[in-house]
Amino acid sequence: MCIELIEQSIDYKTLNLKIITNLDDFFSLQHQWQQLVVSAPQLSFSVYWEWLSLWWEIYANSDDQLYVVCCYKQQQLIAIAPFYLKNDSLYFIGTGEPEHEEVASEYLDIICAINDGEECAKVIAENINANTAIQHCYFYNFLASSTIAKFCDQVTLKFMKRKVVSGTRYLRSLNTPMKNSKTMLRYQKKFIQLNGQIKPTASLEELELHWQSLIELHQLRWQKNGKPGVFCEEKFIRFHQRFCKIALQKNYLELYVMIIDEKPIAAFYGFRNQQTVSFYQGGFDQTFSPNISPGKLLHFLLIEQFKKGNIAFYDFMKGSQKDSYKEQLCNQSESMYNATLHRKNAYNLLYTLKLLVIKLKEHYK
């Protein structure tokens, strides 16, 4: 479905906006996009060009339409808002796919340096406010400090906003001593006694082998709990197989398999963004007999390994369960949010009130 767009280039005092709506212009941004990400170390791998362009290639529907907002100051690109339109609704590229096959892009944000966030959020919000073809905005799993949070505050002139906590980000600063160091020493001793090995992924041959171990360990754990696991969806697998190869070639893939008695018992799948390693997905053998969690053991050992390198943060990403291993191993946490925005008009007001009534009825059942 092709919806009417407002004018492609809009001037705002000190900033100039350009709206990218076609693939040729989108792909022409690649080099500048990558440079901008480097200048914004607060952002995660989910804003990488490779992640979002690949998501678009695999997940976008034929009637989805790019709506990438580029901010220029004196002809220099200083911000990119990687949006797209699904009918009359605005999403981040990397979100909006069916839940059963979603890649769960977390910390998505407007790509810009921290100092440019306030100004860019304001002018992008003015653009969205002025485009009446956009009736709804849906943003998921962002942080309170993000530029998209500032944007959501700015669009309330024309939109009704509902923001809710979606989960908790669990983070470990590697410059802080581990509070459970005795447990760490016990785990290390056990690992040595078992003649364990942690195998990194440094070649395409190792990637193929370790990728298969990751899938098997992940699926076995989830299927044992009566759930299908994410590695049963064709699009999800295709996305990650391709992204892994790119990440390996660009040297930011962090894929490890822990071997004991020549058998894979745990796997870590994540990515490095400057001084942060993010844990995206993993798996472990629940039948492993010694009284020790192989998944937690691998986290402990990798934390110690990363401390010796140029890594400052170990990001467990989103979690929701209290007293989980993420909560136990982290030393910092912060809330993550979802925001739903509906343009202020009679229809959307009635729709919002209807949802509120439904939720109140569910609450008081």
DOKOL-927163 format. One line per field, with one value per residue (C-alpha): residue in three letters; chain; x, y, z. Coordinates in steps of 0.5 Angstrom, whole numbers. Layout:
BEGIN
resn <- ALA:...
chain <- A:...
X <- X:...
Y <- Y:...
Z <- Z:...
// end
This chain:
BEGIN
resn <- MET:CYS:ILE:GLU:LEU:ILE:GLU:GLN:SER:ILE:ASP:TYR:LYS:THR:LEU:ASN:LEU:LYS:ILE:ILE:THR:ASN:LEU:ASP:ASP:PHE:PHE:SER:LEU:GLN:HIS:GLN:TRP:GLN:GLN:LEU:VAL:VAL:SER:ALA:PRO:GLN:LEU:SER:PHE:SER:VAL:TYR:TRP:GLU:TRP:LEU:SER:LEU:TRP:TRP:GLU:ILE:TYR:ALA:ASN:SER:ASP:ASP:GLN:LEU:TYR:VAL:VAL:CYS:CYS:TYR:LYS:GLN:GLN:GLN:LEU:ILE:ALA:ILE:ALA:PRO:PHE:TYR:LEU:LYS:ASN:ASP:SER:LEU:TYR:PHE:ILE:GLY:THR:GLY:GLU:PRO:GLU:HIS:GLU:GLU:VAL:ALA:SER:GLU:TYR:LEU:ASP:ILE:ILE:CYS:ALA:ILE:ASN:ASP:GLY:GLU:GLU:CYS:ALA:LYS:VAL:ILE:ALA:GLU:ASN:ILE:ASN:ALA:ASN:THR:ALA:ILE:GLN:HIS:CYS:TYR:PHE:TYR:ASN:PHE:LEU:ALA:SER:SER:THR:ILE:ALA:LYS:PHE:CYS:ASP:GLN:VAL:THR:LEU:LYS:PHE:MET:LYS:ARG:LYS:VAL:VAL:SER:GLY:THR:ARG:TYR:LEU:ARG:SER:LEU:ASN:THR:PRO:MET:LYS:ASN:SER:LYS:THR:MET:LEU:ARG:TYR:GLN:LYS:LYS:PHE:ILE:GLN:LEU:ASN:GLY:GLN:ILE:LYS:PRO:THR:ALA:SER:LEU:GLU:GLU:LEU:GLU:LEU:HIS:TRP:GLN:SER:LEU:ILE:GLU:LEU:HIS:GLN:LEU:ARG:TRP:GLN:LYS:ASN:GLY:LYS:PRO:GLY:VAL:PHE:CYS:GLU:GLU:LYS:PHE:ILE:ARG:PHE:HIS:GLN:ARG:PHE:CYS:LYS:ILE:ALA:LEU:GLN:LYS:ASN:TYR:LEU:GLU:LEU:TYR:VAL:MET:ILE:ILE:ASP:GLU:LYS:PRO:ILE:ALA:ALA:PHE:TYR:GLY:PHE:ARG:ASN:GLN:GLN:THR:VAL:SER:PHE:TYR:GLN:GLY:GLY:PHE:ASP:GLN:THR:PHE:SER:PRO:ASN:ILE:SER:PRO:GLY:LYS:LEU:LEU:HIS:PHE:LEU:LEU:ILE:GLU:GLN:PHE:LYS:LYS:GLY:ASN:ILE:ALA:PHE:TYR:ASP:PHE:MET:LYS:GLY:SER:GLN:LYS:ASP:SER:TYR:LYS:GLU:GLN:LEU:CYS:ASN:GLN:SER:GLU:SER:MET:TYR:ASN:ALA:THR:LEU:HIS:ARG:LYS:ASN:ALA:TYR:ASN:LEU:LEU:TYR:THR:LEU:LYS:LEU:LEU:VAL:ILE:LYS:LEU:LYS:GLU:HIS:TYR:LYS
chain <- A:A:A:A:A:A:A:A:A:A:A:A:A:A:A:A:A:A:A:A:A:A:A:A:A:A:A:A:A:A:A:A:A:A:A:A:A:A:A:A:A:A:A:A:A:A:A:A:A:A:A:A:A:A:A:A:A:A:A:A:A:A:A:A:A:A:A:A:A:A:A:A:A:A:A:A:A:A:A:A:A:A:A:A:A:A:A:A:A:A:A:A:A:A:A:A:A:A:A:A:A:A:A:A:A:A:A:A:A:A:A:A:A:A:A:A:A:A:A:A:A:A:A:A:A:A:A:A:A:A:A:A:A:A:A:A:A:A:A:A:A:A:A:A:A:A:A:A:A:A:A:A:A:A:A:A:A:A:A:A:A:A:A:A:A:A:A:A:A:A:A:A:A:A:A:A:A:A:A:A:A:A:A:A:A:A:A:A:A:A:A:A:A:A:A:A:A:A:A:A:A:A:A:A:A:A:A:A:A:A:A:A:A:A:A:A:A:A:A:A:A:A:A:A:A:A:A:A:A:A:A:A:A:A:A:A:A:A:A:A:A:A:A:A:A:A:A:A:A:A:A:A:A:A:A:A:A:A:A:A:A:A:A:A:A:A:A:A:A:A:A:A:A:A:A:A:A:A:A:A:A:A:A:A:A:A:A:A:A:A:A:A:A:A:A:A:A:A:A:A:A:A:A:A:A:A:A:A:A:A:A:A:A:A:A:A:A:A:A:A:A:A:A:A:A:A:A:A:A:A:A:A:A:A:A:A:A:A:A:A:A:A:A:A:A:A:A:A:A:A:A:A:A:A:A:A:A:A:A:A:A:A:A:A:A
X <- 0:3:1:2:8:10:15:22:26:24:28:28:32:39:38:35:31:31:26:29:23:26:31:37:37:37:43:47:47:51:58:55:51:57:61:55:54:62:61:55:58:52:48:48:49:42:43:48:47:48:43:37:39:39:32:29:31:28:22:19:13:11:7:12:15:21:21:28:29:36:38:44:47:51:51:53:49:49:43:39:32:31:24:19:11:6:0:-1:3:11:16:23:26:28:21:14:15:10:12:14:19:22:29:28:32:33:35:33:34:35:43:46:52:49:50:46:40:35:36:35:29:25:26:24:18:16:16:12:7:6:5:-2:-1:2:-3:0:7:10:17:19:25:28:32:30:36:35:34:27:25:26:22:16:16:16:10:5:3:-1:-1:-3:2:2:9:10:16:17:23:29:36:42:49:55:61:67:71:67:70:65:61:60:67:67:62:67:73:69:66:73:76:70:72:79:77:73:78:73:75:72:72:72:69:75:73:68:69:68:62:59:60:59:52:50:52:48:42:42:43:38:32:34:33:26:23:24:20:15:16:19:25:26:31:25:23:26:26:30:35:36:37:42:46:47:48:53:58:58:59:65:68:68:70:65:62:62:60:63:62:64:66:67:69:69:61:58:55:54:54:54:52:53:56:61:60:66:67:61:60:52:49:44:42:45:44:46:45:40:42:50:51:55:52:53:50:53:50:52:59:60:58:63:69:67:66:73:76:73:76:83:81:79:72:68:61:58:51:46:40:33:30:24:24:26:32:34:41:42:40:45:51:49:51:47:40:35:28:26:20:15:11:5:3:-4:-5:-10:-17:-24:-23:-16:-19:-25:-20:-16:-21:-24:-17:-17:-24:-22:-15:-19:-24:-18:-15:-21:-23
Y <- 0:7:12:20:23:30:34:30:36:40:46:47:53:50:43:40:34:29:23:17:12:8:3:6:12:7:3:9:11:5:8:15:10:6:12:15:9:9:16:14:9:9:5:-3:-7:-7:0:-3:-2:-10:-12:-7:-7:-15:-15:-10:-15:-21:-19:-13:-14:-12:-6:-4:3:6:12:14:21:24:30:35:40:45:39:34:28:28:23:18:15:8:8:5:5:-1:2:8:6:8:3:2:-2:-9:-9:-11:-18:-23:-25:-32:-31:-24:-22:-18:-12:-9:-1:1:9:15:14:20:23:24:32:32:28:33:38:32:29:36:37:29:30:36:32:26:31:35:28:27:20:17:16:11:10:3:3:-3:-4:3:6:12:16:14:20:16:17:25:24:21:27:32:29:29:36:32:24:21:17:11:8:2:-2:-8:-11:-10:-9:-12:-10:-12:-7:-11:-5:-7:-13:-19:-19:-27:-28:-34:-38:-35:-39:-45:-45:-44:-50:-54:-53:-54:-61:-63:-61:-56:-52:-45:-45:-38:-38:-35:-38:-40:-47:-46:-42:-48:-52:-48:-45:-52:-53:-47:-49:-56:-54:-48:-52:-58:-54:-50:-56:-60:-54:-55:-49:-49:-45:-39:-43:-47:-41:-41:-33:-33:-38:-35:-28:-30:-35:-29:-24:-29:-29:-21:-20:-25:-22:-15:-18:-17:-24:-27:-34:-39:-46:-50:-57:-62:-69:-67:-66:-59:-57:-49:-44:-36:-32:-25:-19:-13:-6:-2:-3:-7:-15:-16:-23:-24:-32:-38:-45:-51:-58:-59:-66:-64:-68:-64:-60:-53:-49:-50:-43:-39:-43:-40:-33:-33:-35:-30:-25:-26:-27:-20:-17:-18:-15:-8:-9:-5:-8:-15:-13:-19:-15:-15:-20:-20:-25:-23:-27:-30:-31:-24:-21:-25:-24:-16:-10:-5:-5:0:-1:-2:1:0:7:7:13:15:21:26:25:23:16:14:17:12:7:8:9:2:-1:2:-1:-8:-7:-5:-10:-15:-12:-13:-20
Z <- 0:-2:2:1:4:5:2:2:4:10:13:20:23:23:21:14:14:8:8:5:2:-4:-4:-8:-3:3:0:-2:6:8:9:12:17:19:20:24:29:30:33:38:42:47:41:40:35:33:29:25:18:17:22:19:12:12:17:11:6:9:13:10:6:-1:2:7:6:8:12:14:16:15:19:16:19:14:9:14:16:24:25:22:24:21:21:16:15:15:13:17:23:24:26:27:22:25:29:27:24:27:34:33:28:31:31:38:36:43:44:37:37:33:31:33:38:45:44:38:41:44:37:33:37:36:29:27:32:28:21:24:27:20:16:18:14:20:25:30:32:35:39:43:48:48:54:58:56:49:43:41:48:47:41:44:49:43:39:44:41:36:39:45:48:52:55:59:62:57:62:65:62:66:65:68:69:68:72:78:82:82:89:88:87:91:87:81:84:85:78:75:79:77:70:71:74:68:63:60:54:51:44:40:33:28:22:17:19:26:25:21:27:33:30:30:37:39:35:38:45:45:42:47:53:50:47:54:57:52:48:40:41:36:32:28:24:17:17:24:22:15:18:23:19:14:20:23:17:16:24:23:17:21:27:32:32:39:39:44:45:52:51:56:55:48:48:47:54:53:47:48:42:42:39:40:40:41:49:50:49:48:50:45:45:48:50:55:56:62:63:65:71:76:81:76:71:65:62:68:68:61:63:69:65:59:64:66:59:57:63:60:54:52:54:59:59:59:57:58:55:56:62:66:71:78:81:74:73:69:76:80:75:73:77:74:71:68:65:58:55:50:47:43:40:37:33:37:33:35:32:35:42:42:40:46:51:48:50:57:58:56:61:67:66:66:72:76:74
// end
